[in-house]
Amino acid sequence: MVNLFYISIGQDDCPHTYLTRKIKDLTIFIMNTQELEEGYQTTFSLFFAKDEENLRETMKLLKEYPGIRNISVLGVKDQVMSLAYTFPRTSAFSHVKEIGFRLHPIIVKRGVEKWFFVTTNDNVISKTKERLNDEVTSVHSVKKITTKEFIDGYSKLFSEMWRVKLDTTVNSTGFDVIAEALKSGYFDWPRKSSLSELSKSVNVPRTTLTYRLRKMEKTIFEEMQHVENSIE
């Protein structure tokens, strides 16, 4: 029988948790991991930073991380960077590959790595906690999930990638406006809040608010169109 789990861990032997501890607003999506000989693993990841300065700092720290080698920059645009690189196999990776496999992408934020895990082992919760909790790894949570929870959670993971991508094109003020608009019911049908009421709530002139909302809508739809066109 196949079992699905959602796992959250901290690691002291992983460059991803190290980098996201050092750089608060850095988010890493590990898209693929391959085991290599001689105790190494190679990874392809996407890095989303708050700004270009943070992205440069991320690269500097990554190059200085013990055992890192073969860094290949696949692409850089604004605050987004895609990389392939090799580093010493982590304790967690060595353990989990023996009892199942992780599903990518894996998300890493603020020193915590989260991933979905598949195994046919019914006792994986106790075994995973026992194997993972060592001098360099700490298990925050291991939760068995249903198929529906997996579908919902995995969908939210890709939504998180979309949200982080928008962070690079919509500023924090814009997200504050969106949050207040959602909270006040401005986007509901029928509307529970008018544009004038929203304007007062966010302390932005009505005409300026109209412009910002239109600009954000345009940005979101352009991103959606770009993704659709790039897939075709």
ABEGO torsion letter per residue (X at the ends): XBBBBBBBBBBAABAAAAAAAABAABBBBBABBBBBBGGBBBBBBBBBBABAAAAAAAAAAAAABBGBBGBBBABBBEABBBBBBBBBBBAAAAAAAAAEBBBOBBBBBGGBBBBBBBBABAAAAAAAAAAABBAABBBABBBBBBAAAAAAAAAAAAAAAAAAAAAAABBAAAAAAAAAAAAAGAABOBBABBAAAAAAAAGBBAAAAAAAAAAAAAAAAAAAAAAAAAAX
